[in-house]
Amino acid sequence: MSDYRIETKCVQGGYTPQNGEPRQIPIIQSTTFKYETSQEMGKLFDLEANGYFYSRLQNPTCDYVAAKICEMEGGTAAMLTSSGQAANFFAIFNIASCGDHIVSCATIYGGTFNLFSVTMKKMGIDFTFIAPDCSDEELKAAFKPNTKAVFGETIANPALTVLDIERFASAAHAHGVPLVIDNTFATPVNCRPFEWGADIVTHSTTKYLDGHGAGVGGCIVDSGKFDWKANAEKFPGLCTPDHSYHGITYVEKFGQGGAFITKATAQLMRDFGASQSPQTAFLLNLGLESLHVRVPRHCENALAVAKYLKENDRISWVVYPGLEGDKFYETAQKYMPNGTCGVVSFGVKGGREAAEKFMNGLKLASIATHVADARTCCLHPASATHRQMNESELVAAGISGDLVRFSCGLENAQDLIDDIEQALNAI
């Protein structure tokens, strides 16, 4: 459906039923698939034929939904994972191993920061964290001979910094490595990073893509544009034989547009088993069908809330990239002229104690370890998602003690503002 616009892809992408087939994506709730002969199944294990044999690796329902997200992002191949964390882990671990290095923005989601700085560090992968608005000299200095990728978020969670995708893509490509972008907050409705030079896109589908808090999941999409063979010495996993699959070389057998996702499926999903369930994929697809309708409303509500907070003398600061005057407003206008996201970050005067009292006083908005939902929710990141960070790491990530992350849902904007007003009055 490459000729269709994003709204049509949201509704009909990924799955085209044939005569007499289900109009809705079917839920193939089966762990295994039957074959007439051992030889037929053997071809699947050898990656010599397309098909399904065990849902830990692939499942038709999941593949239909992955194909839809792939079309929405403008990629060549995609896969679903059990969570956004799994998607980011797979995206990096698919091309980096012990002794390698990654350049990452510092203002990323706290869970991803911990994955990179603690867990993957134990695996021997080193990370250098830089500010998204660092100078060109600082960005260049972050690279090492063993750097394998650059990672960032289109809109950082919850710092709401906006990545200059073209600049980071240019730096990555100058060093022969891909740019990996987590596009969770912007969604392909507001930004398609591949159009600006990114190479791999990830999502926590748990957020806006699902949109209803119904299922945890993730997705990885390959642009098909990065030339792995041109940098073969950096990516032996893709460009040299895989002896766990009879010596297959992924870039030779599956091409530039298929090698990355095939390897992530055949190797990483096989060994780690972080697969999304067919039922969750079905629910995700229901969310995708209305994504293009929901996202503008999220952005509309967030802008109204941000404008109200900006004029409130009980609020010390407001960050929202869609708000004129915001530090990243011009960058957001370049990459997301139709809207950014539904999340507003702000500080309550009185610091951490006042922020927590404010949240306790909310009646409509829920305190939840969640974001980007149809229902408004809020969180105090320093006490929750970024709790594992020390003070210096919190500062680097753009997290202060008074920060409240407020995710505007699909309710009436004035009702959200009234809820904030009464909670502030109760401090």
Stockholm file with secondary structure:
# STOCKHOLM 1.0

chainA/1-427         MSDYRIETKCVQGGYTPQNGEPRQIPIIQSTTFKYETSQEMGKLFDLEANGYFYSRLQNPTCDYVAAKICEMEGGTAAMLTSSGQAANFFAIFNIASCGDHIVSCATIYGGTFNLFSVTMKKMGIDFTFIAPDCSDEELKAAFKPNTKAVFGETIANPALTVLDIERFASAAHAHGVPLVIDNTFATPVNCRPFEWGADIVTHSTTKYLDGHGAGVGGCIVDSGKFDWKANAEKFPGLCTPDHSYHGITYVEKFGQGGAFITKATAQLMRDFGASQSPQTAFLLNLGLESLHVRVPRHCENALAVAKYLKENDRISWVVYPGLEGDKFYETAQKYMPNGTCGVVSFGVKGGREAAEKFMNGLKLASIATHVADARTCCLHPASATHRQMNESELVAAGISGDLVRFSCGLENAQDLIDDIEQALNAI
#=GR chainA/1-427 SS CTTSCHHHHHHHTTCCCCTTSCSSCCCCCCSBCCCSCHHHHHHHHTTSSCCCSBTTTCCHHHHHHHHHHHHHHTCSEEEEESSHHHHHHHHHHTTCCTTCEEEEESSSCHHHHHIIIIIHHHTTCEEEEECTTCCHHHHHHTCCTTEEEEEEESBCTTTCCBCCHHHHHHHHHHTTCCEEEECTTTHHHHCCGGGGTCCEEEEETTTTTTCSSCCCCEEEEECSCCCTGGGGGGCHHHHSCBGGGTTBCHHHHHHHHHHHHHHIIIIIIHHHCCCCCHHHHHHHHHHHTTHHHHHHHHHHHHHHHHHHHHTCTTEEEEECTTSTTCTTHHHHHHHCTTCCCSEEEEEETTHHHHHHHHHHTCSSSEECSCCSCSSCEEECGGGTTTTTSCHHHHHHTTCCTTEEEEECCSSCHHHHHHHHHHHHHTC
#=GC SS_cons         CTTSCHHHHHHHTTCCCCTTSCSSCCCCCCSBCCCSCHHHHHHHHTTSSCCCSBTTTCCHHHHHHHHHHHHHHTCSEEEEESSHHHHHHHHHHTTCCTTCEEEEESSSCHHHHHIIIIIHHHTTCEEEEECTTCCHHHHHHTCCTTEEEEEEESBCTTTCCBCCHHHHHHHHHHTTCCEEEECTTTHHHHCCGGGGTCCEEEEETTTTTTCSSCCCCEEEEECSCCCTGGGGGGCHHHHSCBGGGTTBCHHHHHHHHHHHHHHIIIIIIHHHCCCCCHHHHHHHHHHHTTHHHHHHHHHHHHHHHHHHHHTCTTEEEEECTTSTTCTTHHHHHHHCTTCCCSEEEEEETTHHHHHHHHHHTCSSSEECSCCSCSSCEEECGGGTTTTTSCHHHHHHTTCCTTEEEEECCSSCHHHHHHHHHHHHHTC
//
